[in-house]
Amino acid sequence: MAVRFIFLKPIRKVKCSLCNGTGHISLGKPLNVEDGYESPSEFVQSLVHQFAENYRDAVIGNIKQYKCPECGGKGMVKAMSPKYEVGEGTVVAINMIANTNGANMMFAVSEDGNGSTPRKLTDDEIWLDRDKAQRKCDFMNLERRLVPIECIQIPQSFAKTIPCNEKLMRRLDEWRKAHKFETEIFVDEKLNLFDGYTSFLMYRMLGKNDVPVVIWPDEKRP
């Protein structure tokens, strides 16, 4: 029996927001604002008349369609920020990869309905449980952005505590190795911090004005 795994795959293309994926846009007549007008009121009356004509044309369907300038008529554009979706496939090969840190398993997974080269995935990139994979996918798709550190709201429950030296030294070691912290700063939509306080403190100690945060919508907050 073939072994099947669930994994996350990056979304390369997303629906064009300008044309809503149709590949075209509908426009009425361009407004004429270059003719000479004797007074401001005459100019306003002309604009009102032109808007009324365009509205009438839209109602009766007398409008022209043009290729969407954003997507070039394809309806899809390149994703500007990393997004993921859940995929599923069959394991076609398993290899052992050895390095100075030990040995890791590498799985070649052929995606269902896709004849492309099998994906090479490590054991921490695959799941047997679709619900767990979906939760990971939802987490990866949360909005991440830089915000001014002074805009982050610290609850009193955090502000009154002093993290142990072990945690702070761990964060500092992470920064020395990768110039980032493994523990992300989690905030709600109003930038109230609810996790990642030690990372916040270290960013402040390092004098960072803007810090990366993960935005949890209220309905998804753990």
N, C-alpha and C positions, 0 to 999 in steps of 0.2 A: 504493500500500500504506500502510495506517495505521501511524503510528509508535506504538510501545508503550513505556511506561516503568513501572518499579517504584519504589515510594515507601513511606515509613513513615506509618502513620496512628495517631492516638492511640486507645487503648482506653478508652471512656467507662464501660463497665459490666463488672463482674467477677462471678464466681459467688459467691453468698452463702456464707460459711464456716459460718454457724450451721446452715443447713438443707442445705448441700451442693448448692444449686441446685434443690432439689425444691419449694421454696415452702411447705413445711409441716414441722412438727416433731411427734414422737410423745411423749406424756407419760403416765405412769401416774397413780395417785391422789396428790394432794398429801399430804405427811406431816403428821400431826396432832401438834403439839408443844405445844398449848395446854391440854390436859386436865390436871387436877391429878394429880400422882403422889406417892405416899407416900414414895418413896425414889429416889435416883439409879439404883439397880439396876433398879427397876421402869420408869423412864423409858427406860433403855437397852434393856431387854427389849422394850418397846413399839416402839421404833425398829427393832429387829432384825426383829420380826414384820411391821411395815409394809413394810420393804425386801423381805422374803421374799415378801410378797403381790404387790408390784409386779414382782418378778422373775418370779414364776409367770405373772402376766398378760402380761408381755412375751414369755415363751416360747410361750404359747398364742395370742398375737396379740390379747389382750383389752386393747388400749390405744387411747387416743383420739388423733386427729390434730388439730392446731391450725394456723392460719395463722401462718407464721413472723413473729415480731415485728420481726425485723431488716430483712427485705426486703419485708414486707407481702404475702407470698404470691407475689411475682414471681420469686423465685429468683435475681435479680440485684441488685447494689447498685452505687452509684457508686464508681468507682475512687478511692481516697484519695491515691494517688501516681501520677505520670505513667508510663504503660506504653504500649508500642507494638507493632504487628504489621505485617507486610509486606502491602502491597496492590499491585494491578496495574491498569493502565488504558490507554486510548487518548488520544493527544493530539488535542484538538479545536480548539485555537487557540494561537498563539504571539504574544506581544507584547514589545515592547522598552520597558523602563522606564528613563528617563533621570533622573539626579539629580546632585548636586554631585560625587559620587565617580566618575561615569562612567555607563555604561549596562549594564543587566542584562536577561537574557532571563527572561520569565515564561511558564510553560507552563500551560495549562488542560487538566487531565487528567480524563477521565470514567472513574470506577471501574467495573470489571466487575461486573455484577449489582446495580448501585446507581443508581437513577434520580435521585439528588439532584444538586444543582448541582456542576459540575466543580470539582475542587480546583485552586487556584492555587499553583503550585510553582516555586521558583527552580532554577537548574541544579545547585546543591549539595544539593538535596532529592530528586533523582531518580537512578535507576540503570538501566543496561541489563542488568547482571549480577545475578541474584537472590541468588547466594551473597554478593556484596559487600553487598547491601542487608540480608541476614539477619545478617551480622556486625555491621553498624552497629546493627541492631535489638537484637541481643543486648547490645551495649555500652550502648545507651540504657536497657535494662531492668535493668542492674546496680543493686544497692542503693546508694543514696546517703543518708548521714545525717551528723548532727553528732556528733562525739565529743570528749571532753576531750583537749586537745593533749598532756597528759602521758601519756596512754594509748598514744600512737603510738610504736611501737618503731623506732628508727633503726639500721640495720645499720652495722657498723664501716666498711664500704666507703664509705658516705656520710659518716659522722661525721668521717672523716679527711680529707675533701676540702673545699675552699673554692670555692664557685661563683664564676665570674668576675663582675666588676662589671657587665658588659654584661647578663648574665642577670638579676641582681638589679634593675638599673635598669629592665629591661623589665617585670618583675613589678610594680615600684612604679608604673610608668606605667599598667599595666592597672588597678591598684587606684584610682588617681586618676580614671580614666575611668568605671569601673563598680562599684567597691567589691567586686570579685572578681577572681580570676586565671583566665586562659584555660587554663592548665595545672592540671589537677586533681591532687589527692593520691590516689595509688593504694596501697591496702593489701590484704593478704590477710585471711583470716577471723580471724587472731590479731592484727590491726592492725600487722603488720610492713610498714613502708613499702618499696616497691620502685620507685616513680617519683613525680615531683613534689616532689623535695627542696627546690628553690628556693622553691616556693610555701609549703611547710612553714616554711622559715626566715623568710619574710616575714610569715606569720601570727604567728610567735613574736616577731618584731621589733615588730609592731604591738600586741602585748600581748593577743592573742585567746586566751581560755580554751577555747572550743569551735570546732572547725574542720570544714568539710565534707570528707568523704572518699568515695571510690568503693571499695566492697567487692568484690574479685574472689574468687569461690569457687576453691578449689584446683584443681578440674578445668577451670576456664576461664581460669586465669591465663596471660597470654601469656609 
